[in-house]
Amino acid sequence: MRVAISGSIATDHLMVFPGAFREHLIPDRLDTISLSFLVDDLEVRHGGVAANIAYGLGCLGHAPVLVGAAGSDFGEHRVRLKEHGVDTDFVHISPERRTARFMCLTDREQNQIASFYTGAMAEARDIDLGDVVRRAGDVGVVLVCPNDPAAMLRHTEESRRLGIPFAADPSQQLARLDRDEARQLVTGARWLFTNGYEASLLQERTGWSRNDILSRVGLWLTTLAADGVRLEAAEEEPYTVRAAAPRDIADPTGAGDAFRAGFLAAACWGETAEMSARLGCAVASLALEGLGGQGYVLDRATLLKRVEGTYGTAAALPFARHLETPQP
C-alpha cells in the first residue's frame, strides 16, 4: 500500500542566532516590534513538509507518491528524493514560478521565527488527485499536509470522493483557514496530526471542543517535543508515548515531519498506533541530529538501536522484520 503525500515542496534557508529571542522583547512594546538579528550561519537545504515526509517514508522502504508543485529549479531536489525511494513523477512543475522558500531563524533555546514564500506552491490547487491515484496505483492512504489552502481543501474532498482514507495535518496553515475550512480538513480523517500549540489553535479555528474534534476523527496525535506524543481517540483514555532522546540537537526543523513519516510507515505495515508512534518518535530523534528536514541518515541499524534503547528489545523486533523486507 502506497501513501500519497499532498503538500509543500520548498527550499529551506536555515539560520542560527546565538542568543535568545526573549532577551530582545520589551514587554510593554510588543505592539510595535522591530527587530533584526545578526546570524552566524546560513544553510540552504531541500525541504517542504510533503517532501520531508516523503523522504522519511522512502528511507524506510516505502514508495511514497509526492503530490505538490515546484519550480524549474526543482531538478536537484527531485533527483535526491528519487534516490531515496520517492515517486516524484506527479510533481507539477510551474513554467513561471520558482519553488517555494522557507526562511527560518532558530535561537539557542530552539525557538524559531519563520516566513514562507509560496512561489510555485500556489499552483498545487490545479493538481487532480484522482488522476494521480489512477496513474500511480495502489494508493491506500492520502496525507494532506500544509500546502496552498485551496489545494488542501481540494485534495481532502477528493480523498473522500475516492473513498481513500486520509490523514489531516493542517499545522502551519491553520492561521490561514477560516472556521468552515478548518472543519472540512479535519472531518473524517483517520489520523489528525498537530503539535501542542496547533491543538489549541485548531479548537479556536473550528470552534469545536476537544471532544467535538475527537468525535470526527479516528485518532488525534499531538506531538509534544521532548515530552513525546499524546494519542487520543473518542471514548478512550488518552495516553502518551515518550520521546526518543537524540544524542544532541543540531536543528529542530523537520522533526515533526520525520515523526509523521515514521508513524505512517509503521501504520501501513499494520502496526498498532502505539507502536507506530514509537517508530515516529525514533525517526524524529534522528532528524533532530541533522540539519534541515532531509538532513538525517536513516540506516536500519541506527534506527533499530534507537528504538531498542528507548522502548526495549521487544519493541524493535517487529520493525527489524519490516525493514528486512523490501516494500512494494
Backbone hydrogen bonds in HBPLUS format (Angstrom, degrees):
<---DONOR---> <-ACCEPTOR-->    atom                        ^
c    i                          cat <-CA-CA->   ^        H-A-AA   ^      H-
h    n   atom  resd res      DA  || num        DHA   H-A  angle D-A-AA Bond
n    s   type  num  typ     dist DA aas  dist angle  dist       angle   num
A0002-ARG N   A0138-ASP O   2.81 MM 136  5.82 170.1  1.82 163.7 162.2     1
A0140-GLY N   A0002-ARG O   2.90 MM 138  5.66 153.6  1.97 146.5 152.8     2
A0065-VAL N   A0003-VAL O   2.86 MM  62  6.17 164.7  1.88 150.4 155.6     3
A0004-ALA N   A0141-VAL O   2.93 MM 137  6.35 164.9  1.95 161.7 163.6     4
A0143-LEU N   A0004-ALA O   2.85 MM 139  6.26 163.2  1.87 164.3 169.8     5
A0005-ILE N   A0065-VAL O   2.81 MM  60  6.09 165.9  1.83 165.5 168.2     6
A0067-VAL N   A0005-ILE O   2.84 MM  62  5.65 165.7  1.86 151.2 146.7     7
A0006-SER N   A0143-LEU O   2.85 MM 137  6.05 160.6  1.89 167.7 174.3     8
A0145-CYS N   A0006-SER O   2.91 MM 139  6.13 175.6  1.91 177.6 179.1     9
A0007-GLY N   A0067-VAL O   3.12 MM  60  6.57 152.2  2.20 161.2 168.3    10
A0008-SER N   A0146-PRO O   2.89 MM 138  6.10 131.0  2.13 174.8 160.3    11
A0050-ALA N   A0008-SER O   3.05 MM  42  5.20 124.1  2.38 127.4 143.0    12
A0051-ALA N   A0008-SER O   3.39 MM  43  6.86 153.9  2.47 162.6 162.4    13
A0010-ALA N   A0047-GLY O   2.98 MM  37  4.89 171.1  1.99 111.3 108.3    14
A0047-GLY N   A0010-ALA O   2.82 MM  37  4.89 150.0  1.91 153.3 143.3    15
A0011-THR N   A0100-ALA O   2.90 MM  89  6.33 149.9  1.99 147.7 154.2    16
A0102-PHE N   A0011-THR O   2.93 MM  91  6.11 166.2  1.95 149.0 151.3    17
A0012-ASP N   A0045-ARG O   2.66 MM  33  4.97 159.8  1.70 158.4 160.6    18
A0045-ARG N   A0012-ASP O   2.79 MM  33  4.97 157.6  1.84 142.9 150.3    19
A0013-HIS N   A0102-PHE O   2.68 MM  89  6.02 161.9  1.72 170.1 174.4    20
A0104-CYS N   A0013-HIS O   2.95 MM  91  6.26 165.7  1.97 161.3 165.0    21
A0014-LEU N   A0043-GLU O   2.77 MM  29  5.04 171.8  1.78 160.1 158.6    22
A0043-GLU N   A0014-LEU O   2.82 MM  29  5.04 160.0  1.86 145.9 152.9    23
A0015-MET N   A0104-CYS O   2.86 MM  89  6.14 163.5  1.89 166.8 171.1    24
A0106-THR N   A0015-MET O   2.96 MM  91  6.29 161.5  2.00 146.6 150.6    25
A0017-PHE N   A0106-THR O   2.78 MM  89  5.94 168.5  1.79 152.2 155.4    26
A0108-ARG N   A0019-GLY O   2.97 MM  89  5.66 171.4  1.98 159.1 160.4    27
A0023-GLU N   A0020-ALA O   3.12 MM   3  5.62 146.7  2.24 111.5 120.3    28
A0024-HIS N   A0021-PHE O   2.86 MM   3  5.57 165.1  1.88 124.6 129.7    29
A0025-LEU N   A0022-ARG O   3.42 MM   3  5.31 172.7  2.43 103.6 104.9    30
A0029-ARG N   A0026-ILE O   2.83 MM   3  5.32 165.0  1.85 129.5 131.7    31
A0032-THR N   A0029-ARG O   3.14 MM   3  5.70 167.3  2.15 116.9 120.8    32
A0052-ASN N   A0048-GLY O   2.81 MM   4  5.93 158.9  1.86 158.4 164.6    33
A0053-ILE N   A0049-VAL O   3.01 MM   4  6.24 165.4  2.03 154.9 158.1    34
A0054-ALA N   A0050-ALA O   2.89 MM   4  6.03 162.9  1.92 151.4 156.8    35
A0055-TYR N   A0051-ALA O   2.88 MM   4  6.02 152.7  1.95 143.5 151.1    36
A0056-GLY N   A0052-ASN O   3.11 MM   4  6.45 160.5  2.15 149.2 152.8    37
A0057-LEU N   A0053-ILE O   2.99 MM   4  6.28 164.3  2.01 154.9 159.0    38
A0058-GLY N   A0054-ALA O   2.82 MM   4  5.98 158.6  1.87 151.7 158.0    39
A0059-CYS N   A0055-TYR O   2.94 MM   4  6.20 155.9  2.00 150.5 156.9    40
A0060-LEU N   A0056-GLY O   3.13 MM   4  6.37 132.2  2.37 138.3 150.7    41
A0060-LEU N   A0057-LEU O   3.10 MM   3  5.07 131.9  2.34  93.9 107.2    42
A0062-HIS N   A0057-LEU O   3.08 MM   5  5.50 154.0  2.15 157.0 148.8    43
A0061-GLY N   A0058-GLY O   3.08 MM   3  5.29 161.2  2.11 111.0 113.5    44
A0087-ASP N   A0064-PRO O   2.87 MM  23  5.95 168.4  1.88 176.6 177.6    45
A0066-LEU N   A0087-ASP O   3.03 MM  21  6.07 172.7  2.04 160.4 162.7    46
A0092-HIS N   A0068-GLY O   2.86 MM  24  6.20 155.1  1.93 163.4 162.0    47
A0070-ALA N   A0092-HIS O   2.82 MM  22  6.24 158.9  1.87 168.2 175.5    48
A0094-SER N   A0070-ALA O   2.78 MM  24  6.11 165.2  1.80 163.2 166.4    49
A0074-PHE N   A0071-GLY O   3.08 MM   3  5.66 145.1  2.21 123.6 123.9    50
A0078-ARG N   A0074-PHE O   2.78 MM   4  5.90 160.8  1.82 165.6 172.3    51
A0079-VAL N   A0075-GLY O   3.08 MM   4  6.35 161.9  2.11 153.4 157.2    52
A0080-ARG N   A0076-GLU O   3.12 MM   4  6.40 161.6  2.16 149.1 153.5    53
A0081-LEU N   A0077-HIS O   3.01 MM   4  6.26 162.1  2.04 154.8 159.5    54
A0082-LYS N   A0078-ARG O   2.95 MM   4  6.18 164.6  1.98 155.8 160.0    55
A0083-GLU N   A0079-VAL O   2.96 MM   4  6.17 151.1  2.04 146.8 155.0    56
A0084-HIS N   A0081-LEU O   2.96 MM   3  5.14 140.0  2.12 100.8 112.8    57
A0086-VAL N   A0081-LEU O   3.05 MM   5  5.31 163.7  2.07 139.5 136.7    58
A0085-GLY N   A0082-LYS O   3.10 MM   3  5.16 155.1  2.16 114.3 111.7    59
A0091-VAL N   A0088-THR O   3.25 MM   3  5.59 165.3  2.27 118.7 117.8    60
A0120-ALA N   A0098-ARG O   2.85 MM  22  5.59 152.0  1.92 152.8 155.2    61
A0101-ARG N   A0117-TYR O   3.05 MM  16  4.98 150.7  2.13 132.0 141.2    62
A0117-TYR N   A0101-ARG O   2.76 MM  16  4.98 162.6  1.79 152.6 157.4    63
A0103-MET N   A0115-SER O   2.90 MM  12  5.31 173.8  1.90 159.3 161.3    64
A0115-SER N   A0103-MET O   2.87 MM  12  5.31 147.4  1.98 146.3 157.0    65
A0105-LEU N   A0113-ILE O   2.83 MM   8  5.26 165.2  1.85 153.1 158.2    66
A0113-ILE N   A0105-LEU O   2.92 MM   8  5.26 153.7  1.99 147.9 156.6    67
A0107-ASP N   A0111-ASN O   2.93 MM   4  5.51 157.6  1.98 152.2 159.7    68
A0110-GLN N   A0107-ASP O   3.05 MM   3  5.36 156.3  2.11 120.3 120.5    69
A0121-MET N   A0118-THR O   3.08 MM   3  5.39 145.4  2.21 140.8 134.6    70
A0122-ALA N   A0119-GLY O   3.31 MM   3  6.31 170.8  2.32 126.8 127.8    71
A0123-GLU N   A0120-ALA O   2.91 MM   3  5.76 166.8  1.93 128.2 132.1    72
A0124-ALA N   A0121-MET O   3.00 MM   3  5.42 168.2  2.01 117.8 120.8    73
A0126-ASP N   A0123-GLU O   3.06 MM   3  5.69 164.0  2.09 116.4 121.4    74
A0127-ILE N   A0124-ALA O   3.11 MM   3  5.52 167.5  2.13 115.0 118.8    75
A0132-VAL N   A0128-ASP O   3.19 MM   4  6.56 155.9  2.25 147.7 154.6    76
A0133-VAL N   A0129-LEU O   2.88 MM   4  6.15 164.8  1.90 158.5 161.6    77
A0134-ARG N   A0130-GLY O   3.02 MM   4  6.22 160.6  2.06 147.2 152.3    78
A0135-ARG N   A0131-ASP O   3.04 MM   4  6.18 160.0  2.08 148.2 153.3    79
A0136-ALA N   A0132-VAL O   2.78 MM   4  5.82 158.0  1.82 155.8 162.4    80
A0137-GLY N   A0133-VAL O   3.06 MM   4  5.84 165.7  2.08 143.8 148.2    81
A0142-VAL N   A0165-PRO O   3.02 MM  23  6.47 153.1  2.10 148.5 157.1    82
A0167-ALA N   A0142-VAL O   2.77 MM  25  6.27 150.4  1.86 153.2 161.6    83
A0144-VAL N   A0167-ALA O   2.94 MM  23  6.15 173.5  1.95 167.8 165.7    84
A0169-ASP N   A0144-VAL O   2.92 MM  25  5.97 146.8  2.03 172.5 161.8    85
A0151-ALA N   A0148-ASP O   2.83 MM   3  5.22 123.7  2.15 111.2 126.6    86
A0152-MET N   A0148-ASP O   3.01 MM   4  6.37 154.3  2.08 155.1 163.4    87
A0153-LEU N   A0149-PRO O   3.05 MM   4  6.32 161.7  2.08 152.2 155.9    88
A0154-ARG N   A0150-ALA O   2.96 MM   4  6.10 160.2  2.00 143.4 149.5    89
A0155-HIS N   A0151-ALA O   2.87 MM   4  5.97 171.6  1.87 155.9 157.9    90
A0156-THR N   A0152-MET O   3.04 MM   4  6.09 147.4  2.15 141.3 149.9    91
A0157-GLU N   A0153-LEU O   3.09 MM   4  6.24 165.6  2.11 148.1 151.8    92
A0158-GLU N   A0154-ARG O   2.86 MM   4  6.09 154.2  1.93 148.5 156.7    93
A0159-SER N   A0155-HIS O   3.00 MM   4  6.04 146.2  2.12 133.2 141.4    94
A0160-ARG N   A0156-THR O   3.16 MM   4  6.52 157.0  2.22 147.4 152.7    95
A0161-ARG N   A0157-GLU O   2.97 MM   4  6.25 162.5  2.01 149.4 154.3    96
A0162-LEU N   A0158-GLU O   2.86 MM   4  5.98 153.6  1.93 147.0 153.9    97
A0163-GLY N   A0159-SER O   2.99 MM   4  6.02 117.2  2.40 135.6 150.8    98
A0164-ILE N   A0159-SER O   3.03 MM   5  5.22 153.5  2.10 152.4 153.7    99
A0163-GLY N   A0160-ARG O   3.06 MM   3  5.05 144.6  2.19  97.7 108.6   100
A0190-ARG N   A0166-PHE O   2.86 MM  24  5.87 154.7  1.92 167.9 174.1   101
A0168-ALA N   A0191-TRP O   2.84 MM  23  6.29 157.4  1.89 163.5 166.1   102
A0193-PHE N   A0168-ALA O   2.89 MM  25  6.26 165.8  1.91 168.6 172.9   103
A0173-GLN N   A0170-PRO O   2.92 MM   3  5.62 140.8  2.07 157.7 154.0   104
A0174-LEU N   A0171-SER O   3.01 MM   3  5.81 170.6  2.01 131.2 133.1   105
A0176-ARG N   A0173-GLN O   2.91 MM   3  5.30 149.4  2.00 111.5 120.8   106
A0177-LEU N   A0174-LEU O   3.19 MM   3  5.25 158.2  2.24 104.8 111.4   107
A0182-ALA N   A0178-ASP O   2.98 MM   4  6.16 168.3  2.00 160.6 163.7   108
A0183-ARG N   A0179-ARG O   3.00 MM   4  6.21 159.8  2.04 151.7 157.6   109
A0184-GLN N   A0180-ASP O   2.97 MM   4  6.13 152.5  2.04 143.1 150.5   110
A0185-LEU N   A0181-GLU O   3.07 MM   4  6.34 154.7  2.13 152.3 158.0   111
A0186-VAL N   A0182-ALA O   3.31 MM   4  6.47 138.9  2.49 141.5 151.1   112
A0187-THR N   A0183-ARG O   3.04 MM   4  6.03 172.2  2.05 159.3 161.1   113
A0189-ALA N   A0186-VAL O   3.09 MM   3  5.77 159.9  2.13 148.1 146.1   114
A0188-GLY N   A0216-ARG O   2.84 MM  28  5.63 156.4  1.90 157.5 165.1   115
A0218-GLY N   A0189-ALA O   2.89 MM  29  6.37 152.8  1.96 153.6 160.9   116
A0219-LEU N   A0190-ARG O   3.00 MM  29  6.27 127.5  2.29 130.6 145.4   117
A0192-LEU N   A0219-LEU O   2.84 MM  27  6.21 149.9  1.93 160.8 166.4   118
A0221-LEU N   A0192-LEU O   2.76 MM  29  6.00 171.1  1.77 176.0 177.5   119
A0194-THR N   A0221-LEU O   3.02 MM  27  6.43 152.2  2.10 162.3 166.4   120
A0223-THR N   A0194-THR O   2.93 MM  29  6.46 153.2  2.00 151.2 150.8   121
A0199-ALA N   A0195-ASN O   2.90 MM   4  6.05 141.7  2.05 151.0 161.3   122
A0201-LEU N   A0197-TYR O   3.02 MM   4  6.34 161.1  2.06 149.5 155.6   123
A0202-LEU N   A0198-GLU O   2.74 MM   4  5.80 152.5  1.81 146.7 153.2   124
A0203-GLN N   A0199-ALA O   3.38 MM   4  6.61 153.7  2.45 136.9 142.4   125
A0204-GLU N   A0200-SER O   3.09 MM   4  6.42 154.4  2.16 146.0 153.4   126
A0205-ARG N   A0201-LEU O   2.79 MM   4  6.03 161.1  1.83 155.0 159.9   127
A0206-THR N   A0202-LEU O   2.91 MM   4  6.00 167.8  1.93 152.2 155.4   128
A0207-GLY N   A0203-GLN O   2.89 MM   4  5.57 141.1  2.04 136.4 146.7   129
A0213-ILE N   A0209-SER O   3.04 MM   4  6.39 158.5  2.09 154.6 159.0   130
A0214-LEU N   A0210-ARG O   2.96 MM   4  6.23 163.1  1.99 151.8 156.8   131
A0215-SER N   A0211-ASN O   3.00 MM   4  6.12 141.1  2.16 141.3 150.3   132
A0216-ARG N   A0213-ILE O   2.91 MM   3  5.29 155.5  1.97 111.7 119.9   133
A0220-TRP N   A0232-GLU O   2.82 MM  12  5.12 172.8  1.83 158.4 160.9   134
A0232-GLU N   A0220-TRP O   2.95 MM  12  5.12 150.5  2.04 143.1 152.1   135
A0222-THR N   A0230-ARG O   2.90 MM   8  5.07 162.8  1.93 147.2 153.1   136
A0230-ARG N   A0222-THR O   2.82 MM   8  5.07 162.0  1.86 146.8 146.3   137
A0224-LEU N   A0228-GLY O   2.67 MM   4  5.19 161.2  1.71 167.3 161.9   138
A0227-ASP N   A0224-LEU O   2.95 MM   3  5.14 155.8  2.01 134.2 130.0   139
A0228-GLY N   A0225-ALA O   3.09 MM   3  5.76 161.5  2.12 124.7 125.4   140
A0229-VAL N   A0241-VAL O   2.97 MM  12  5.38 153.2  2.05 146.8 155.5   141
A0241-VAL N   A0229-VAL O   2.90 MM  12  5.38 160.8  1.94 158.8 159.4   142
A0231-LEU N   A0239-TYR O   2.82 MM   8  5.55 173.2  1.83 173.4 174.8   143
A0239-TYR N   A0231-LEU O   3.13 MM   8  5.55 156.0  2.20 148.8 155.8   144
A0236-GLU N   A0233-ALA O   3.19 MM   3  5.56 140.8  2.35 141.1 133.8   145
A0250-ALA N   A0288-LEU O   2.75 MM  38  5.97 154.0  1.82 153.0 161.3   146
A0251-ASP N   A0288-LEU O   3.35 MM  37  5.57 161.2  2.39 141.3 145.6   147
A0255-ALA N   A0252-PRO O   3.25 MM   3  5.77 167.1  2.26 137.0 135.1   148
A0258-ALA N   A0254-GLY O   2.97 MM   4  6.22 153.9  2.04 149.2 156.0   149
A0259-PHE N   A0255-ALA O   2.96 MM   4  6.30 150.2  2.05 146.3 154.4   150
A0260-ARG N   A0256-GLY O   3.12 MM   4  6.41 159.6  2.17 145.9 150.2   151
A0261-ALA N   A0257-ASP O   3.01 MM   4  6.33 154.0  2.08 147.7 154.9   152
A0262-GLY N   A0258-ALA O   3.00 MM   4  6.28 165.6  2.02 154.1 156.7   153
A0263-PHE N   A0259-PHE O   2.87 MM   4  6.08 168.0  1.88 158.8 162.5   154
A0264-LEU N   A0260-ARG O   2.91 MM   4  5.97 172.6  1.92 151.8 154.2   155
A0265-ALA N   A0261-ALA O   2.95 MM   4  6.03 155.1  2.01 146.0 153.5   156
A0266-ALA N   A0262-GLY O   3.12 MM   4  6.32 168.4  2.14 151.6 153.6   157
A0267-ALA N   A0263-PHE O   2.86 MM   4  6.05 162.3  1.90 154.6 160.6   158
A0268-CYS N   A0264-LEU O   2.90 MM   4  5.96 156.3  1.96 146.0 151.4   159
A0269-TRP N   A0265-ALA O   3.16 MM   4  6.42 127.1  2.45 133.7 147.5   160
A0269-TRP N   A0266-ALA O   3.02 MM   3  4.96 133.3  2.25  94.3 108.0   161
A0271-GLU N   A0266-ALA O   3.06 MM   5  5.50 164.8  2.08 150.8 146.1   162
A0270-GLY N   A0267-ALA O   2.99 MM   3  5.09 152.0  2.07 100.9 109.9   163
A0276-SER N   A0272-THR O   2.85 MM   4  6.01 158.4  1.90 151.0 157.9   164
A0277-ALA N   A0273-ALA O   2.88 MM   4  6.06 153.0  1.95 146.4 153.5   165
A0278-ARG N   A0274-GLU O   3.02 MM   4  6.30 147.1  2.13 144.1 153.1   166
A0279-LEU N   A0275-MET O   3.10 MM   4  6.48 159.2  2.15 151.0 155.0   167
A0280-GLY N   A0276-SER O   2.95 MM   4  6.22 157.9  2.00 146.1 153.0   168
A0281-CYS N   A0277-ALA O   2.89 MM   4  6.12 157.4  1.94 149.4 154.4   169
A0282-ALA N   A0278-ARG O   3.00 MM   4  6.27 152.7  2.07 147.3 154.9   170
A0283-VAL N   A0279-LEU O   2.94 MM   4  6.20 163.1  1.97 157.0 160.6   171
A0284-ALA N   A0280-GLY O   2.94 MM   4  6.11 159.0  1.98 148.5 154.9   172
A0285-SER N   A0281-CYS O   3.00 MM   4  6.19 150.0  2.09 142.4 149.6   173
A0286-LEU N   A0282-ALA O   3.26 MM   4  6.59 149.1  2.37 143.4 150.6   174
A0287-ALA N   A0283-VAL O   2.99 MM   4  6.31 148.9  2.09 146.7 156.1   175
A0288-LEU N   A0284-ALA O   3.04 MM   4  6.33 145.2  2.16 147.6 156.0   176
A0289-GLU N   A0286-LEU O   3.11 MM   3  5.32 145.2  2.23 101.7 111.9   177
A0290-GLY N   A0287-ALA O   3.08 MM   3  5.43 162.6  2.12 111.2 116.8   178
A0295-GLY N   A0292-GLY O   3.42 MM   3  5.07 165.5  2.44 105.8 103.6   179
A0303-LEU N   A0299-ASP O   3.09 MM   4  6.25 166.5  2.11 160.1 164.3   180
A0304-LEU N   A0300-ARG O   2.96 MM   4  6.12 169.8  1.97 157.8 160.6   181
A0305-LYS N   A0301-ALA O   2.99 MM   4  6.09 154.3  2.06 144.9 152.4   182
A0306-ARG N   A0302-THR O   3.01 MM   4  6.22 149.1  2.11 144.0 151.9   183
A0307-VAL N   A0303-LEU O   3.00 MM   4  6.33 158.1  2.05 152.5 158.2   184
A0308-GLU N   A0304-LEU O   2.87 MM   4  6.03 169.8  1.88 152.5 155.7   185
A0309-GLY N   A0305-LYS O   2.87 MM   4  5.90 157.6  1.92 143.4 150.0   186
A0310-THR N   A0306-ARG O   3.16 MM   4  6.21 136.5  2.36 137.2 146.7   187
A0310-THR N   A0307-VAL O   3.23 MM   3  5.32 133.4  2.46  97.3 109.5   188
A0311-TYR N   A0307-VAL O   2.78 MM   4  5.77 172.7  1.79 162.6 165.2   189
A0312-GLY N   A0308-GLU O   2.90 MM   4  4.43 142.0  2.05 120.0 125.4   190
A0315-ALA N   A0312-GLY O   3.17 MM   3  5.53 129.6  2.43 104.6 116.7   191
A0316-ALA N   A0313-THR O   3.02 MM   3  5.35 134.6  2.24 105.0 117.3   192
A0320-ALA N   A0316-ALA O   2.98 MM   4  6.19 147.3  2.09 153.5 163.9   193
A0321-ARG N   A0317-LEU O   3.18 MM   4  6.53 153.0  2.25 152.5 158.4   194
A0322-HIS N   A0318-PRO O   3.06 MM   4  6.40 161.3  2.10 149.5 154.5   195
A0323-LEU N   A0319-PHE O   2.90 MM   4  5.98 162.2  1.93 150.0 154.8   196
A0324-GLU N   A0321-ARG O   3.24 MM   3  5.24 144.9  2.37  97.4 107.4   197
A0325-THR N   A0322-HIS O   3.13 MM   3  5.35 146.7  2.24 103.0 112.5   198
